[in-house]
Amino acid sequence: MIDQFCIFTPSGLVLFKYQLRRIPADILNTFISNVFISEREALVGINNQEDSDSEDRDEGDVEEKAGANIKTHNVKGFSIKYLRKNDLIFTLIHDSIIYLNNSQQFLSTISSLFIEMFGDEILENLKNNSFELIDPNEDNFIKFEKFFEIKLNEFQSDNNNNTNTNNEQLQKESHEESRNIIASPGSPKSLAKKNIKKSNKKGRKWGADGTIIDDYGDVDNDVNLDFSSKADTNSSSLKNDDVNLKLQQAVGDKAHFGSKTRTGEFLVSDLSEEMDNILKNSSKKNSGLSNSSSNTTTSSQPFGFLRNYIGGKKITKEDVNKTTQLLINHLIKKNVAPEVAKNLVSNVEKNLVGSTTKNFTSVETTAKKSLEGALTKLLTPNSSIDLLNEIQAKKKSGNLPYVISVVGVNGVGKSTNLSKLAFWLLQNNYRVLITACDTFRSGAVEQLRVHVDNLKNLTNNNDDNQMVDLFQEGYGGADLVSKIAKGAIKYAMENNFDIVLMDTAGRRHNDSKLMAPLQNFVKAAKPDKIIMVGEALVGTDSVLQAKNFNNAFGPNKNLDFFIISKCDTVGDLIGSMVNMVYATGIPILFVGTGQTYTDLRTLSVEWAVNMLMS
């Protein structure tokens, strides 16, 4: 499979580097020396391409069209496919003995994405010799990394039947080795990597002014929703340039956050849709790119087992039984719980047994469609449209406010995702009252105050009525929670707020004493919708979390939606979201993809299937 993918300038300035396994350090340096530095490219480039035509020709006519300007250079047993585009060099390195399908297509697609997202800025900076180090945590760069991983997973799926490379081991190695780098012109010729390590989750304390008091004494420089500015958080002080810049950073990429429908509803985009739009808008895209996403899963690894013994025959239960455990194990590796994996595989089995095929492809397609159908039933899309319609209907009836409660275990990001939800509702021109019903955790009220102050300053308001405000009564016991909930609803009615968003205390799902107060809270708040924030990182325990919360609110009241947080941290291990929906039948409203207010996306079932089958 791919050993390394690198983007750099002709002068040796590394812009992006993704390394799947260790390769000799001199491979890329030798390539640069032979092809670029020695000035032999103009003399030997044509001959070099002719020497590699035998390899490239095997990849098919479609690939030749997609990568007409892509060349191949061989160095010490490695093949380096490279493309020069917009004064940048894109390289894909792999073992020369491995045959890869659609490698030129993959290289061309990534180059189009990168240039569309960064091309103009990079060219301008290079011309002015002012190209500076860009933080890999910058929103647009993180987004490109996500797109790269999606396309890489698709590419690997398409090639899993053509190599015996242990992809699981490569991914494990790459977790420690791969780094995405934007380097400065002052770096040495053989640019050293900037070591960027994600810190472990740390406890936070919030001061009365909304600042973070870090118990560990470290300074968190990441752009996120938990502002650590020492400036006063009242409205007047937030007007200075520094804080306004931080507000812009907190919003993130608003242009791709979503769009309004003809009826005026603001709907959130999904990740795969955004990536496809970037490719469509690229002036340099190749004619074959539009078919890439739809065709990448037709040769997915989970169904490669069928090639061993299926071909022009009627499939029996015995045939399928031989492969059932293989597919179950594959899903479990994606964090799908064993009981959920068995259920999904049983649906595939029912569709395969008794079917007759003339060739392998139709069997594989049948199996793929069966799994897609099972996942589609679980992962219900377009939930946001229904929620907006319900809010609008209640507003027309004059029975406002519409009450939404957010629940979940400790540390999953309830307050952060509640703030993202508020930002989305503000885009739909609803007045939102955020309510601090977490009266137990120290700093919970102050944290919400920071978010509300930010949202106030991000909201254009043409009258005296604030579009968003905070309702809180400090800290106390369970009785205070019910009092706050009732008080918030009364305040919202008196002040014409459309929606009340209630934050709640995090609680251990397996502790009955901590879960019990949820019944009294629901009786007091009478929420129209209860949303549970679940963490993509949690793994198979997500089944029990979802079940316990779904049953915690008393008779005739259950969860309504999930928001799955931290989906940007798990790659293709997205089994937790499948587990939670399977355990409860509750659909996913949004997935969290980062730490800004616009890092919220609707779930694409096609994307989820792609990840599960990669």
N, C-alpha and C positions, 0 to 999 in steps of 0.2 A: 504494500500500500504506500501512500505518500509518506516520505520521511521528513520532508521539510517544505514549507511554503514561505517565500520571502519576497518583500517588496522594497526596492531601494532605488536610489538615483544613480546615474552614471558615475558620479564622483565617489560612490561608496557609502552614501548616507542611508542607513537602514530606517525604513518607515514602519514596517510591520514584519514580524517574524513569528511563525507558528511551527514548532518542532515537535513531531510526533515520536521520534526516537533519536538517539544519539547517532550522528554520522561524523566521520573524520572532519576535523576543523578546516583542513586544507581543501576540501572538495569545492566549496563555494569560492574560496579565494583563488584556487586554480582556474576555475571557470571565468572569474572576473579578469584574471590576468591574461588568459588565452584569448578571450573574446573581446574584451573592452580595452584594458590598459595597454596591451601590446600593439594596439592599433591595427590588428590583423583582421578585424571583422570585415572591413570592406573588401579584403583580398580573398579570404577563405570562407566568408559567410555563405556564399552560394554553394561551394563544394561541400561545406559542412552540412548544409541542408540536404543536399543530394545523398550524402552518406547515410543520413538518418531517415531518408524517405521510406526505406523498407519497413521501418518500425511504424512511422506515422501513417503509411498507406493502409496498414492493417486495421487502423481504427475507423475506417469507413468514410464514405463520401460526405455524410452529414458533418462529421468532425472536421474534415478538410475545409468546408465552407465556414464553419464556426470559428476556426482558428487559422485562417489563411496566412497570417503574419507570424504564426508561432513556429519557432525553430527548436531543434534539439541538439544538445552538445553532450558528449559522453566523457566522463571523467572517472577513471579508476573503478569501473564497475557500476557507476551511478549514471542515470540518464537525467539530464537537466533540461526540461522544456521551459522556454523563456519567450516572453513577449515584451516588446518595447512599445509603449503607449503613453502619449502625453509627457515625454521626457522622463518616464519612469520605467523601471524594469521589474517584471513580474516573473518569478521563477518557481517551478514545481520540481522537486527532486525525489526520485524513487530509484530502487534497485533496478538495474537495466535488465535483469532476467525476468522481471515481473511484467506481465501484460496488463495494461489498465484501459478499461473502456472509458471513452468520453473525457479523457484527461485534458484535451485541448478545449472542450466545451467548458469544463470546470474552470480552467485558467482564464478563459475569456469572460466567463460570468463574474468571477471575483474581480477581475480588472475593471469591468464595467461598473460594478457596485462601488469600488474604491474611488474611481475617478469621478463618478457622479456625486459622491458624498464629500470628497476632499480635493478634487482636481484643481479647481480654480484657485483655491486658497494656497495650495502647495506651490503651484506654478508662480503665483505672485510673490510668495515668500522667497522662493529660490532665485527669482530674477533680482530681487532686492537684497539678496544675501542676508535676509533677516529671519530665516527659518529657525525657530526656537523649539525647545523641548515642549511637547504637548503631553499633559497628564493623561495616561491611559484610562483614568476614571472619568475623563470628559465624556459627556452624554453621547455625542455623535460617534465617538470612537468605540464606546461600549456597544452601541447599536450595531456598528459594522462587525464587531467581534461576534455578536449573536447571529448576524446574517451569515458570516463565514462558517460558523459551527453548523448551522442548518444545512447549508450547501455541502459542507464536508460530510455530514451524515448521509445526505442523499447520494453523494458520490461514492462513499464507502459501501452503501447498500448495493449500489449497482455493480460493484466489483467484488463483493464477498464470495461469489461463486467462481472467481477467476484466480484466487490466491489462497494459500494456506497460512498466510500471515496471521498471527495471533493478535487480532485487533484489540481485544480486551487488554492485553498486556501493554500494547503500544499506547492506549489511552491512559493507562495507569502511569506509564513513564512520562507521558506528555503533561500530566497534571502538575508535575514538579518542574519540568524542563521548559515548557512552552511559555513564552512571554510575548506580549504585544508591545512593540517599542516604537516611539517616535524620537529620533535622535537629533541632537543639535549639531551645527556645523563645527563646533569646537571639539567634537569627539575625535579620538584617534582613528586612523585609517581602518583598522579592523574593529569597528565600534563595539565597545563592551556593552553587555546587557545591563539595563537598569533593573535591579532586583526589586520587584514589587510583590509584597506578600500581603494577603488579606489577613487582617487581624482577627483573632477569635472574638466571639461575642463577649462584651464586657458590661458590667453593671454601670448604670448611670445614675447620677443624682442631679436633680433640677433645682436651680436656685429660684428665689422668688421673682427675679427679673427675667426668668426664662432662659438663663444661661445654663450650660452643662457644667457640673462639677465632676471631673473625672477622678474616680478613686485611685486610678493607677498613675495619675500624673502625666499621661501621654496627651498629646494634642492630636485630635482627629481632623485631618485636613480634607477629608473626602467631602464632596458636595452632597449634602443630604438634607433631609427635612428637619433634623434636629440641630437648629442653629446654635453655634457657640459664640456668637458675637457678644462682646462685652458692652456693646452700646445699649442704652436704655431702650426698652421695647415699646414705649408709647408712640403714638402716631407721628408726633412732630420729629422725633429723632430718626424715624425710619425713612425720612425723606432725603437723607444724605446719599451721595453717590455710591459709597461702599455697600450700604445695606440694599440699595436698589439693585446693584449688581448681584448680590446674593439672592435676592428675590427672583431675578431672572434665571439664575442658575437653578433655583429650587423648582421653578416651573418646568424646566427641561425643554424638550422639543415639542412645543405646542402646535407647530405646523402639522405634525404627523400624529397628534393625539387623537384626532377624530374629525368628523365633519357633520354638518347639519343636513337633514333630509328635507324634502320639499314641504313637509308638514311642520318643520321648525325644530324637530328633535335633534339634539346633539348626541351622536352615537360614537362610541369609542372604536378605534381601529383594532384589527388584530395584527400580530407580528408578521405573519406570512404575507398578508395583504400589503403591508407597508413595504416589505422587501420587493415584492413583485412590482409595485408602483415605481420604485426607484429604477428597477431594470427597464421598465417600459419607457421611462422618461430619459434614459441614457441615449444620447445622440450617437454613441459608438457601439450600441448593442448589435449583436449578430442576429441574423434572421432565425436561427434555430433556438434562441434562448427561450422563447415563449412556451415551448413544449417541454422544457426541462423539468419543471415541477410536477407536471401531470404524469410523466413517464418514469420517474426515478424509482418508484416503489414496485415496479413489475417484476423485479428480480431480487426481492428482499431475502435476506439470509434465513429468516424463520421458515421459509417455504422451500429452501434449497434441498431439504431432505427428500422431497418428492422426486428429484431427479434420479435417485438411486434405484427406484423400482417402479415408477409410474410411467406409462407410455402406451397409449392406445388400448386401455383396458378398463373394465368396470372396477371401481374402487370398492373394496370390501372393508368391513369394520376391522378385520385383522390387520389390513394394510395400515389403516390410520392409527391403530393402537401402537404400532411400532414407533410412531413419531410423536404421539401425544406428549410424552414426558419431555421431549426435546423442546417443543414449543412452550410448554409450561415453564421450564427452566429459563428459557429466553425472556419471558415476561417477568419472571421473578427477579432477574438481573436488572430489570428496569424499575425496580421498587414496587412492582405489582404484588399484592399479597397473594399467597398460595391459593386461598379459596377463590379469589377473584380470577386468578389466572386459569384455574380449572374450569370456572364457569364460561369464560371467554372461549377456551379451547373446545368445550363441549358444543358450542354453537358452530365452530368451524367443522367439527366432526360430523354434525348432523347434515351439513350442506355437502360434505364430500362423499359420505357413504352412499353408495348406490349410483353415483354419477358416472357417466362414461365420457371419455375424452379421446379425441383423435390425436392430440399432441400435448406436450408438457405445458405449454403456455396457458391453455384454457383451464387446466387443473390449478395452476398457480393463481390465475386470475380469480377463479371460484373461491379459493381459500382466502385470498386477500379481501375480496368483496364481503365474504362472510364475517371476517374480523372487523372490517369497516362498519358493517351493519350493526354488529354488537356494540361497538364503541359509539356509534351515532345515537343509539338508544340511551346510552349512559350519559354522554356528554352533550346535553341539550344546548344548542346554540341560541343566539339572539334573545337571551333572557333580559337584557337591558331594555329592549323595546317594550316588553310586557311591563316592566317596572315603571317606566316613564308613562305608559298609558294609564296605569293604575293611579299614579300620582295625579295626573291631569284629570282623571275622572273624579277623584275625590275633591280636587280643587273646584271643579265645576259644580259639584253637589253642595259646596259650602261647608263641608265637614272637616276642614283642615284643623290642625296640622296632620300631615302624614308622618307617622312615627316609625323610624328604623332603628333597631338595636343591633350593635356589633358585639359579638362574643368570641371567645377562643381561649386557648391555654396561655400560660405565661410566655412572653417573649416572642410571639409570632408576628407582631407588628400590627396590633389592632388599631392603636391610635394613628399610626402612619397611614394605614389603608383607609381608615375613617376619613382622614384629611384628603386623601386622593378622591374618595367618593364624594366628599363635599365639593371639591374643585370641579368634578364632572357635573354635579347638580347645578352649580353656579353657572356653568356654561349653558345650561338649559333655562337660565334666568329665574331660578327658584330662590326664594329667601330661606336660608338655612340657619337653624339654631343648633349649635353643637353643645351637648350636655355632658358634664363631667360626672358620670355615675361610678367611676372608679374612686372610691373614697378610702381605699386601703393602701395602695402603693404610694410611697413617698415621691412627690414630684409629678404625679400623674396630672394634677390640675394645671400646674405650671407648664407642662409639656403641651397640653391642649391650648393654653393661652398663647404660646408661641405660634402654633399652627393657625389659630384664629386671627392673630395680628397679621401674619403673613397673608392669609387669604383676604383680609380686609383691604390690604394695600395692593393686592393683585386684582381687585374687583373694581371695575368702573362703576361709579354710583352717581347718578344725576340728580338725586333728591336727598332728603335728610335721613331716609331710612337705610340703615345698614343692611347689605345683602347677607351678611353672615355675622353671628355674634356667639358669645360663650355664656352658658348658664351654669353656675357652680355655687355650691354652698360649703366648700371645704371638705374636711376629712371626718370620718366617723364610722359607725357600725352599719349593719345591714338595714336597720330601721331608717337611717338617713338616706340610703339609696332609694328606697320607695318614696320618701318625702321629696327628694330631688326630682325624681321622674315625674311625679304629679305636678310639682311646681313648674317644671320646664314646659309641660304641655299647656298649663294655664297661662304662663308667660307668652308662649308662642301664639295662643289664641288672641290674647289681648293686644299683641304687637304685630299681628298679621304675618307671622312666619309660615311659610308653606310646608317646611319639613323640619322635623326634629331628629337629629342624629345623636344617639345615646352611646357613649363609650362605657364599657363595663370593665370590672376587674378581671385580670387573668386568673384562671383557676385550674388546678389539676383535675383532669377529667376522670381519674380513677379514685378520687377522694369524695365520698358521698356527702360529707359534712360541708365541703366547700361548694359542691354543686347544688345542694338543697336550696339556698337562698334565691336561685334563679326563678323558682316557681313564684315566690312572693313578688319578685321584681316584675315578672311578666303580668301578674295580676294588677300591679300598680300602673305600669307603663302602657299596657294594652297595645303593644307594637303591631303595626300593620305588617311589618316584615322583620324577621330575625336573620341576620347574616353572620355566619361563622367564618372567621379568618383561619385558614389552615396553612401549614407550612409545607412547601414542596420538599424540604429536606427531611421530614420526619420519617419517611419510609412506611413500613407495614403497620406501625402503630396507629397510622391515620385511620384505619378501619374502626378501631375501638374508640378513638377520639370522636369521630363523627357520630357513631352510635350513641355514645354517652351524652353528648350535647343534644342530639336530636330528641332524646327521651327525658331531658332534664326540666322541661318547661311545664310539665303537668299534662292532664288529658286535653285532647283536642288542640294542642299547640305544638308545632315542630319547627325545625329550621326551614327557611325558605330558599336561601342561596348560600353558596360558598364563594369566598374570595381566596384564591390560592396564592400565597405570598412567596417571594424569593425564587420565582421560577427562573430567574437569570443565573442562578448559582448551581443548577443541577444538570445542565446539559440535556441529554436525552433520557435521564432517569426520572421520568415524569409520572411514574406509577402511582404516587400518592394521590393525585387528583382523580385517577381512575378508581382507586380504593374508596375514597370518600363518597363519590357519587354512587358507586355500587352498594355501599353499606347503607345508604339512606334513600336513594332515589332522588336526592336533592341536586338541582343543576348548579353549574358554576356560572356565576355572574361575571366575574372578571378574574384575570391573573395578574399578579404584580411582577413587574420586570425590572425594577430598579428602585431608587430612593427619591426620585423627584415626583412632583404632583401629577405629571403626565405619564409616569411609568405604570400605566394601567392599560391592559389590553383585553379584548374579548377572546374567548378560546376558539381557535380554529380546529375543528375536528380533523380536517385533512392534515394539519400540522401535527396534531397529537398522534395520529396513526403513523405518520412518517417517522416520528421519534421512537415510537414503540417497536416499529419494524426494522429500525436501522441496526 
